Amino acid sequence: MRRLKQISIKRYIIIGIMLSMLLIMLLMLALVNRLAEGAIEEDVQVFLINEMVDASRNFSFKDGKFKKGEKYKEDVDDDEYLLILNKDGEVLYGQYPENLNPHVKINRGRLVTVKGKQKIYYMYDRTSRRLSKEYGDKIYTRIVVNKQNIRSEYLKIKYEGYLMAAIILFLVLLYSLYMAKKITAPLEQMCRVAENVGTDDNLSARVDYDGRFEEIRVLSEANNRMLARIEHMFQVQRQFNSDVAHELRTPVAVVLAQCEYISEKKPSLEDYQEFAEVIERQTRKTNEIIEKLLNLSRMEQGRIKVQYEMVNLQDLLQAICEDEQEKSGENLNISFKLEPIEAYIDIQLMTILVHNLIDNAVKYSGNDVKIEVGTRQVENKIRLWVMDHGCGISKIDQKNIFQPFYRSEKSRNSKGIGLGLSLVQRIAELHGGRIQVESELGKGSTFTLILPVKKEV
């Protein structure tokens, strides 16, 4: 596909305005010309009628001839001629201009244009009732004037109209260019902010817009939200890198220490067994971190396919809790409120979800851990919850705890790297459900998984 040539918005708007103004000017000139021509024709006709009426009053028919009065003066020098015609168009009085064809039929009440050999004339015919009565038959008066002479004053007015139209359009163009500058100024500011982000890594820059245009305000706010989100993501990523480095450095340092001790000393068989247990424990911890990172990456990329099957939730949750009980020992007390519910789920993913919720509850519940695990079906929704009586989560942290790598200030010294709840949320979404949290500082938290009831297919 052919790529369009890039052009700045400001230049694009200015070119568009200028072309639009040019088109409007041409249309206005055509309209002014049309209206002016119509007005001129009408005004000329009124003028000729008045001239003809004044002139015909000075004529009379006596002794078989048409005679003019003393007050009438024919203005031949200005190419203005008055003729008296019979009904057949024959001239009874007056004469045509030398270069004009005398055989022009009568057009009563109409202004016509007649071409001579060198000039163009206006011609207008009118019935004279008084002269017709005196003559005894129908008489017409015809006035013939040079078109160029009579139009000269009107053309001056017409050209003044053109000039006024051009001035008005020029003022409109100036105002349009001013508005184009006001519109593009915040867009140019956005471009500068974007360039600064790309060159100076200044993610704190924002666009300040207090203009009148709603669309630009929405665009600038969206741009600021995007920059704020990117800045937050970079901060979270930097924190994550620090957390991952810290979490991985500890087991690796322990393993290196054990290896160095073995190479420098001559440990006994019991020491070897102890070192092996330490190395295994730290290796498992490292593997757990890597496994969570891989799972989250696969889910984010959509590379995990959900393997649905009908499962008894009561049996699955009791089995998971038994594993957690064995792992945590006697300091973990789990109570159940389980209804006999069957759900169409992926067993492996749901096991990861519940393990993470219980691990999360154990981390923040102190030494004496009391957890409640329950299920309930309400209409077409299945609710699965894990409730603890730990330290609780603040309202601010509740908005962020499902973001990857996020850890609240209170959880900095606890185990984990902030991936467990992100996995929980992604698994819930893969099942078409959602996860919600209810918590109060100092009283504990309840995480609830809400799943739609699905039938086996």
N, C-alpha and C positions, 0 to 999 in steps of 0.2 A: 504493500500500500504506500502510495506517494505521500511523503510527509509535507505538511504545509509549512511555508516559510514563517519563521517566528518574527513577531513584531510587538513592540511595547503597547500596553493598553492605552496609554496616553496618546501615543501617535495614532493608534487605530481609531480612537474616539475623535481626535481632531480631524483626521482625514474623512471619517464618516460624516462629521458635522459640516465640513466644507463642501463635500459632495452633495449633502442634503440641502445646504443653503443654496448651492448653485442650481440644483433642480428646482427648488422652491422659487428662486429668482426668475428662472426661465418661465415657470408656470405663471408667476405673478405678472411678468412682462406681457405674456400672451393674454392673460386675463385683462390687464389694464388696456392693452391694445384693442381687444374685442369690445370692452365697455366703452372706451374712448371713441372708437369708430361708430358704435351705435349712437352714442350721445351726440357726436358731431353730425351724423346724418339727420338725426331728429331735430337738432338745433338749426341746421342749415335749412331744413324744410320749413320750420316755423319762421325763420328769417325771410325766406323767399315769399311765403304767403303774405307776410306783413308788407313786404316791398311791393308785391303785386296788388294788394288791396289799395295801398296808398296811390300807386300809379294809375290804376283803373278808374279811380275817382276823378281824375283829371281829364278823362276822355269822354267824348260824346259823339253821337251819330246825327249829323245834320246835313241836309242837302245831298244825301247819297254818299257822304264821306265821313270817315272817322277823323275827328279833330281833337287835338290835345289842348289842354288849358295852358294858360300863361305860367302857372306855378310849376308845371312839370318840366324837369330837365333830365334828359336821357344821359346816363353816364357811360358813354361808349368808350371813353378812355380807359375805364376800369373793366372793360369787357363785360358790361352788364347791358342786356338788350331786352326790350319789351315788345312783344308781337301780339297782334290781334288776328285770330284765325276763325274761319267758318267751320261748319261741322265736318267738312271734307279735309280740313287741315291746310286749306289754301290761305296764304298770307293776305290779309286785307289792310294791315297797317304794320309798318316796321320792317326790319330786315335782319337776316341771320348774320353771324360773323362770317367773314370771307372764306375761312377754311372749313366751314361746317356744312355737312350735307343738309339741304333744306327739306328733304322728304323724310321727316320723322313723324310717325303716326302719333296721334293724340293719346296721352296717358294721364287721364284726369285723376288728380288727387295722389299721384305717385311721383316721387323724386327719382329721376333717372339720370344716368351718366352716359354722355354721348361723346364719342371720340371724333375729333377733327383731324385734319392733316398734321397739325403741329401741337394742338392743345386739346385738353379735355374739359368738357363743360358739364355743369349741372343744368337740368331742364325740368321745369315744373309747369303743369297745365291746370287751369282752373276755369270753371264755367262762370261767366259774368251775367247774372240775371238782368241787371239794369240795361247793359248794352244789348243783350239778346232781345229784350222788350222793345228797345228803340229801333233795332235793326229789323225785327220781325222774324228772326230765325235764331237758332242756337249759335252763340258766339263764345269762343274760348280766348282767354288771355294766357300767353305763354311768356315766361321769363327765362332767359338764358344768361348764365354767369360763368365766368372762368373759375374752374374748380380750384386751381392753385391759389388764386387771389383770395377767395373766400375762406379757404382752409388754413391760411397762414397763421391767423390768430389762434385758431383751435389747435393747431399742431404745437404751438408754444405751450399751451395748457397740457397737452398730451405728454410732451417731453418733460415738463415739470412733474407730472405724475410718475414717469419713469424714474426720475431723479429721487423723488420722495420714497418710492418703493425700494430703490437701491440703498438709500440711507437707513431706512428701517431694517432692511435685511443685514446691513453692516453692523448695526447696533445689536441685533439679535445674535449675530455671529460672535461679537465680542463677549456678550453675556454667556453664550454657549461655551466659549473657550474658558471663561472664568469658572463655569460650573464643572467643566471637564477637569480642570486643575484641582478643584475641591474634591471631586470624586476620586481622582487617581492618587492624590497625595497620601491617603492612608494605605493604599495598595503599594505605593512605592516604599512606604515605611515598613510594611510587612516584608517586602523583598529585602530591604536592608537588614531587618532582624534575622531573616532566614540566612542571608549571606554571612552575618556575624556568627550565627550558630555553626555554620559550616566551616568557617575559617578560624574563628577565635574560641570555639567550643564554649561560647557564652550562652548556656541554656537558661539563664535567669532573665534574659531580655524579654520584654513584653511590648505589645502594641497598645498605645494609648489613643483611643478614639472617642471624641465627644461631639461628633457631628450630628447632622440631621437624618442621615440615610440609614434606614433600618437594616437593609441588606449588608451594608459594610459593617455596621455594628455587630450583626450576627457573625459575619466572617471573621472580624477581629477577635471576638470572644472565642470563637471556635479555634482560631489560631493560637490564642493564649492558653486555652485548655489543652490543646495538643502539645504545646511547649511545656506546660506544667506536667503533663503526663510523661513526656519524654524525660524531663528532668528527674521526675520521681522514679522512673524506671532505671535511669542511670544510677541514681542514689541507691536504689534497691539492689541493682546488679553489683555495685561496688561493695555494699554490705554483704551480699551473698558470697562474693569472691573471698572477702575476709573471713566469713563464717566457715565456708568450705575449706579454706586453707587451714583455719584453726582446727576444725574437726578432723581433717585428714592428717594434719601434722602430729596430733597427739598420739594416735595409734602407731603411726610410722616411727615417731621418736622412741616409743616404748619398744617396738620391735628392733630398731637399730641398737638401742641400749642393751637389750638382751643378747643380740648377736655379738656386740663388742665385748661383753663380759665373757661370753663363751670362748671367744678367740684369745682373750688375754689370760683368763684363768683356766684352771683345770677343775671344772665343777663335777660334783658327784652325780650318780644316776638320779637321785631324788631332785637335784638342782635342774638336771636336764628335763625331767618331767614337769617341774614347775615352770621352767622357761617355755616349754612347748605349750602348756596351758595358756600362759600369758600371750604368746604369739598368736595362738588360735583365737583367743578372745578378741584381740585387737584386729586381727584379720577379718573376723566376722563383722566387727563394727564398721571397718572400712568398706567391706562388701555391701553392708546394709545401706550406707550412704550412696554408694555407686548405683545400687539397685533402684533406689528411690529416684535418683536423677535420671536414670534410663527410662523408668516407667513414666515419669512425668513428661520426658521428651517425646516418647512414643505417643502418649495421649495427646499432647499438644499438636503433633504432626498428623494425627489420625491414623497411625499405623497399627493400632490395636483394634481387632475385631471382636465385638462382644459375642460370646458363645452362650446364648440363652438356653436355659433348661428350667423345668419346674422344680422348685426346691422348697422343702419345709423349713421355714425361717426359724422356728423354735429349735429344731434339732441343730441347724447350722450355728446359731448364736450360742447355744449351750456348749457345743464342741469348741468354738473359738474361745469362749470364756474359760473353759477348762485348761486350754493351752496357756492362756494368760495367767491363770491362777498358779499353774506349775512353775511358770517362768518367774513370777513375782514373789511367790512364797506365801507365808501366812499373813503378811501385812496387807494383803489385798482381799477385800470382802465385797463380793458381787451378789447383789440381789436381783431377782427377775420378776418382770410383769409381762409375761409372754402369752399372747393369744395363739391358738393353732392356726397359723396363716401359711398358705402356700404362695410363693411369688415366682414369677418368671424372670430369672436373673442369671448373671454370670457368676458362678460360685467363686472362682479365683479372684475376680475383681472385688466382689462383695466381701470376701475374707480380708483383703487388703484394707478396704474401707473401715470395717469394724475394728480390725487390729489397730489401725491408726487412731481411731476415736478413743479406744480404751487406753492405748499408750499415752495419748494426750491427757486423758483424765488422770492417769497414774502420775505423770510428771509434775502436775500442778496441784496435787492433793496432799502433800506432806508425807509423813510416815504412816499414819493410820488411814489407809485408803478405803473409802466406801463408795461403791459405784452401783448405780441402778441401770439395768438394761431392760428395755421393754419394747413391745410391738402392739399395734392396734390398727384395725382397718376401719376407716370411716368413709362410707359410700364407695367411691371408686379410687380412694387413695389409701396407701399403706404408709403408716408412720412408724419409724424405727428410731428410738432415742437412746442416748447414753448420757446419764446425769451423774455429776460428781459434786462434792462438797469442798472443793479446793479454794484457791485464792480468787477466782473469778476474773473476768475480762472487762476492761473499761469500755465505754461507749465508742471512744475514738478507735481503740484497737479492734473492736468488733467489725468495723468497716473495712479493715485491712487484713485480717488474719487469714483470709483465703487466697491472698495474693502470694504467688511463689516467692520464697525466700524471706517473707516478712516474719520478724520476731519482735514482740513487744519488749520494752525495757526490762520488765520483770522476768522475762524468759531468757535473757542473755546468758545467765549462768547455768541454765538447765541444759539437759542433753537435747540433741536434735539440731537441725539446720533450717527449720521452717518450711519443710516440704510436705509434711504429713497432711495438713488440712488442704493444701492445694491438690494433692492426690485425691482426697475425699471428695472435693467439689467436682473434679473432672470425672471421677467414676460415677457420681450422681448424675451428671449431665449426660454421660454416655448411656445411662439407663433411662433417660427422659425425665429425670427427677431433679430435685434441688435439695440443698442442705441449708438449714437455718440454725441460728444460735440465740439462746436466751441466757443472759448472765448478769450477775451482780457482784461487784467487788466485795470480797470477804465471805461470800455465801456459796459460791460455786457456779457451775455452768451446765447447760443442757444443750447438746447437739442433737438435732432431729433431722433424719433423712426422710423425705417425702417422695414416695414412688407411685407412679400410676399403676393401677391393676391391669396386668396384661394377661391375655389368654395364650396358652401354648398353641403354636402354629406348626 
